[in-house]
Amino acid sequence: MVSQHYKYISSMDPRIRNHAEIIANHSVDLQEGDNVIIDAHPVAEDLVVALYEVIGEKGANPVSTSQRTGKRQQRAFLRASDGEFETPQHELALIENTDVYIAIRASDNVTQTSDVDPETSSAYQQAHGPILEERLSTRWCLTQYPAPANAQLAEMSTEGYENFVWDAVNKDWDEQRAHQANMVEILDPADEVRIVSGDTTDVTMSVNDNPTINDHGEHNLPGGEVFTAPQPDSVEGEVLFDMPLYHQGREITDVYLEFSEGEVVSHSAAKNEEILTEVLNTDAGSRRLGELGIGMNRDIDRFTYNMLFDEKMGDTVHMAVGRAYDDTVGEGNEQNDSAAHVDMIVDMSENSFIEVDGEVVQRDGTFRFEDDFEK
């Protein structure tokens, strides 16, 4: 008699199993005996089941939670709280005893926490800063399951969004790494980077002696960017992030930041400016940039209100206020520290350029090592 488990797995879309194998074999290098946490909303059950099967074949030890992505219970907790939080030591202990952390984005309501007070959300995030630090010390991966609510946010059919997600995830990551290595060769030895877009963005920063990371589907799946950290005090100028983002269940549009000596000295947003203000007030490091990223994944060709994909688009640059990742900070250089890390995107497809040490390396979204750059 065929077991129910076998019938369930065999009837699953094969792209889900492929997704699970890429996570295990490429992104986190799963090994026998590894202790694994899978943090996922229940709507992503198919991918969790496929991961459990792969983990079982590897001889590792899985535990699943919905702590990070279970927004309904998080909303209930935050709305009932007094807005003051301490780091939960039992949750920290769980991560401290973990080798691999896999977070799966998926939702049944992407605006579930939209009626939580922004100050409460910011305080909660700050209290969880040590847990974030511990997660980042594991072999970790953040990925997406194509849930209907995420498809709706992207203004796509469920089937169309499934195709979009799995086309971006299930690809030749060695080929993508080689393409992005061209930009790493330019940025890694560089000192000054200048980003210009139209009349609204002209910002410079030093990345001197900070490594450039080639993101080819390891920590973030899909990958498709190169990124580094600015020297915290070096950022000067102004940026209009003309592509919207979702944060704390709310849409924020047309974020404008002005920097002086590395710090945001003026800010605005056309929509939900108060959320932006709370992000910038998180702590001492949240008014400085922790990341400069350059999107290079040409298979991500549309905006979907999902930063995991949107920041990888080939005609974009993104910057994050808040925490700088450890591996983007050179030995002896200052690392920007914060409980926040919020990415925002600039469209570089028209009337724009990236300049590295005085030389234009991307114009209107085309890199100098791609065809048609001179045109």
Order of alpha helices (4+ residues) and beta strands (2+ residues): alpha-alpha-beta-alpha-beta-alpha-alpha-beta-alpha-alpha-beta-alpha-alpha-alpha-beta-beta-beta-beta-beta-beta-beta-beta-beta-beta-alpha-beta-alpha-beta-beta-beta-beta-beta
